[in-house]
Amino acid sequence: MGFLYSGESATFELAGRQFPRISWYRDPQLRKLYICLLFVVLTSATNGYDGSMLNGLQALDYWKAYFGSPNGSTLGLMSSMMSIGSICAIPFVPYAADILGRRTGVLIGCIIMVLGVVLQTISVNIQMFIAGRFFIGFGVAIAHGSSPLLITELAHPQHRAIFTTIYNTTWYIGSIVAAWLTFGTNNIASNWSWRAPTLVMAFPSILQLIFIWTVPESPRWLIAKGKVEKAHQVLAKCHANGDMNDELVVLEVQEIRDTIKMEQEYESSGWSELWKTKGNRHRLIILLTAGFFSQWSGNGIASYYLPVVLTQVGITDAYSQTLINGILQIVNLIVAVGMCFFVERVGRRKLFLFSTAGMGVVFIISTICYAQSQMYGNAAAGHAVVAFIFIYYICYNSAWSGLLVGYSVEILPFNIRAKGITVMFLSVDVALWFNQYVNPIALDNIGWKYYIVYDVWLAVELAVVYFFYIETRNTPLEEIAKHFDGERALVGGAAATEKGAKLAEEMGLEDTVRESSISKGIESTEKEVSA
């Protein structure tokens, strides 16, 4: 049946039944849950802090003097080392989340990140600075592999899509703090102008280490480990203020428990499951392309090499460069978070199409302006490039910022969710590594002509999104499998598919058999009335 919600409706629907809409800020336990989950969201903020900080550091005179003004391949290696660290962590990421738990995965990642920040802060040479970035990337990957899973598996069905989409947009919170901090420390006449913002990077991880214990473990992970009663208690506490007999909670427990039991009985959780079925191959295409497109749409140039671009169009002073970077991050945050509230109203597919098409048009215009600035010294064209960077990011943040994680997490069934999200982040890291290592070399050697590569590539992205990205709006987490697998999807509870109901009967899952029979009876009655 799905989860139906509109701004005018006073109810939402789960498993074919109507429930009153809930204002989370008026519900004591939901209010507490979402405040606690904000500390899980900080994982993305740490990642954003790094990208903006590196932009800011490149504009600081003391940083350039201390490390010998790195450029070309050295700058590329320094930038890409965080991605290399994340890639090296991939073998450990899904197992930390699946075996040790979502909370423990966040904890381990944060500890490693703090160690990396300390190493980077006390660096005495470029090699030590680069090594610190490796460990930060390693820790980020492990925390990233658990944080969005914990959020999407804990959030109330009514708020899941919005809250999970917000997760990746907090990249800009870290980015804003770093941008304005480096703007301020530019006035410090010592090496603390760069050491201070580097040290502050540990703050989000330290907060997570302190407050992660206030966040419940994922009820889906608990059920997968046979702790059904504990999961029931978590869902009751978080979604119904402790009422174990609440109808919504009972339906959630039935659907989650029986779906996971069927997945454990009839499907594996190994890596090969990612490409074993037609539905999973479709998911894999989305995961790989989403990760790659999110970083290879031209945003890598502005994210890590904004000072290089600004210098090439004639804006060379550190004050102007850091000021533009700071304002850009604020605009990015406003747009990215604002668009999260449209994912259910507008839909994922429409947002992806609008975002990708918009980026393509803006990038073509930017290429022309960039060429005019470099070839003919046209100052007005150079300033137009800066304006179009802002417009470009409005388009980018309409979808790719938040939905990269929100969409990727929700399309995966529990048995391959951790591995699937790891594959997506691996795709991100590979794209980042390529961007961070190749971009500075390309910009140094061919300048504005490098933009043409992205002009063509964005057209390819638009085609892939059009043919492969399907709509999942207004659908509960377990039931999204129906969009990919149809009636062969393993879904239990009242929303069980034909295959799910049949397997439930064979396995003796009485709740699914009973609830699916009731749902089918209701559907038949509705059809007769309509006729």
Secondary structure, 3 states (H helix, E strand, C coil): CCCCCCCCCCEEEECCEEEECCCHHHCHHHHHHHHHHHHHHHHHHHHHHHHHHHHHHCCCHHHHHHHCCCCHHHHHHHHHHHHHHHHHHCCCHHHHHHHHCHHHHHHHHHHHHHHHHHHHHCCCCHHHHHHHHHHHHHHHHHHHCCHHHHHHHHCCCCCHHHHHHHHHHCHHHHHHHHHHHHHHHCCCCCCHHHHHHHHHCCHHHHHHHHHHHHCCCCHHHHHHCCCHHHHHHHHHHHHHCCCCCCHHHHHHHHHHHHHHHHHHHHCCCCHHHHHCCHHHHHHHHHHHHHHHHHHCCCHHHHHHHHHHHHHHCCCCCHHHHHHHHHHHHHHHHHHHHHHHCCCCCCCHHHHHHHHHHHHHHHHHHHHHHHHHHHHHCCHHHHHHHHHHHHHHHHHHCCCHHHHHHHHHHHCCCHHHHHHHHHHHHHHHHHHHHHHHHHHHHHHHHHHHHHHHHHHHHHHHHHHHHHHHCCCCCCCCCHHHHHHHHHHHCCCCHHHCCHHHHHHHHHHCCHHHHHHHHHHHHHHHHHHHHHC
